[in-house]
């Protein structure tokens, strides 16, 4: 398996989706598999990381779907958390809110990068 990472942006995007997928799996396990949508988002994030590494044609569509799902999930969670506790009730709450804001920003940057360089991903599948 030959990796097709070309440039630091592709590496950063891959690490972002690997990190997000790992954090979502950890949160799912710590919460007793309670919110099942975290498992779906984690699986999609890890699949996106693989698609970016291998420069698969379907990764553009997956990143767009992850942007919509992740933004909805992140914004709804941030909004309800702020409504229940204010923005910085204590240090863990503040870090949680800042983490969600950073996630939303990185999610948007991932979408912009993928759409900007979609031609690099949308080449026909190659036989290996």
Protein Blocks (a to p, Z undefined) as FASTA:
>chain_A
ZZfbecjklmmmmmmmmmmmmmmmmmmmmnoomammlmmmmmmmmmmmmmmmnopaklmm
mmmmmmmmmmmmmmmmmmmmmmmnojblbfklmmmmmmmmmmmmmmmmmmmmmmmmmmmm
mpccddZZ
